[in-house]
Amino acid sequence: MLAEIVIEDSDGDEIKNHSALKKLRNPNKYLTQSEFIKLMTYTYMLLGEVFPVLDVYQLLLALNVYTELDDRLIEHFKINGQEIPSFIIRHIKNIGSNQLKGCRDFIAR
């Protein structure tokens, strides 16, 4: 609930006005921003990684996602053998946390 979402570019620099930050304010028709962040946090704690997917107008969490690296070490996302376009999915691999502040930020690449 108190998480601060951070979007980074490939160099690790924070992007302040990323469109994903605007989408998080109203992620979909049934969750508020705080509920979606809580769901992402719980999913991360249970599964060790989270895969938000932008489905045209809604931000959802995908399950049963696996990743493959090609010969150029580019990550490809698949669900049940179907490749997911990289422009609609993100792989959250780290949630910064602090025993006093709790979960502080999501790092998505």
C-alpha positions in Angstrom: 0.0 0.0 0.0 2.9 2.3 0.7 5.0 1.1 -2.2 6.6 3.7 -4.5 6.6 2.4 -8.0 9.9 3.0 -9.9 10.3 2.5 -13.6 13.9 2.2 -14.9 15.3 2.2 -18.3 17.9 -0.3 -19.5 20.7 1.7 -18.0 19.1 1.7 -14.5 18.0 5.3 -14.6 14.6 6.2 -13.2 11.9 7.4 -15.7 9.7 9.9 -13.9 6.9 10.4 -16.5 6.5 6.8 -17.8 3.0 5.9 -19.1 2.9 2.9 -16.8 2.8 5.2 -13.8 -0.3 6.9 -15.2 -1.9 3.5 -15.9 -1.3 2.3 -12.3 -3.5 5.1 -11.0 -6.5 3.2 -12.5 -5.1 -0.3 -13.5 -8.4 -2.0 -14.5 -12.1 -2.1 -13.9 -12.1 -3.9 -10.6 -8.9 -2.9 -8.6 -7.7 0.4 -7.3 -4.0 1.4 -7.4 -3.4 0.3 -3.8 -5.2 -3.0 -4.3 -3.2 -3.7 -7.4 0.1 -2.9 -5.7 -0.9 -5.2 -2.8 -1.8 -8.0 -5.3 1.6 -7.5 -7.0 3.4 -7.6 -3.7 1.6 -10.8 -2.5 2.2 -12.5 -5.8 5.9 -11.6 -5.7 6.2 -12.9 -2.1 4.5 -16.2 -3.1 6.0 -16.8 -6.5 9.3 -14.8 -6.5 8.4 -12.8 -9.6 5.5 -10.9 -11.1 4.4 -10.3 -14.7 2.1 -7.3 -15.2 0.5 -7.3 -18.6 -1.2 -4.3 -20.3 -4.2 -5.7 -22.2 -5.2 -2.6 -24.3 -6.9 -0.7 -21.4 -6.4 -2.9 -18.4 -3.4 -3.8 -16.3 -3.5 -7.4 -15.2 -1.1 -10.0 -13.6 -0.3 -13.0 -15.8 0.2 -16.5 -14.3 2.2 -19.4 -15.6 4.7 -17.2 -17.4 8.0 -18.6 -18.2 10.9 -16.9 -19.8 13.5 -18.0 -22.4 16.7 -16.4 -23.5 17.6 -16.5 -27.1 21.2 -16.7 -28.5 21.5 -12.9 -28.1 20.4 -13.1 -24.4 17.1 -11.4 -25.1 14.3 -12.4 -22.8 11.2 -13.9 -24.4 7.9 -14.4 -22.4 5.7 -17.4 -23.0 2.4 -18.7 -21.5 1.4 -22.2 -22.5 3.9 -22.1 -25.4 2.5 -18.8 -26.8 4.9 -15.9 -27.0 3.7 -12.7 -25.3 4.9 -9.5 -27.1 7.5 -7.8 -24.9 5.8 -4.4 -25.3 2.8 -5.5 -23.2 4.5 -7.5 -20.4 7.1 -6.6 -17.7 9.1 -8.9 -15.5 9.3 -7.6 -12.0 12.3 -9.4 -10.4 12.9 -7.3 -7.4 10.9 -5.5 -4.8 13.0 -3.3 -2.5 12.1 -3.7 1.1 13.0 -2.4 4.5 12.0 -3.7 7.9 10.9 -0.3 9.0 9.2 1.0 5.8 8.0 -2.4 4.3 8.0 -2.8 0.5 9.3 0.4 -1.0 9.5 0.0 -4.7 9.1 -2.3 -7.6 11.9 -2.7 -10.2 10.6 -3.6 -13.6 12.7 -4.2 -16.6 
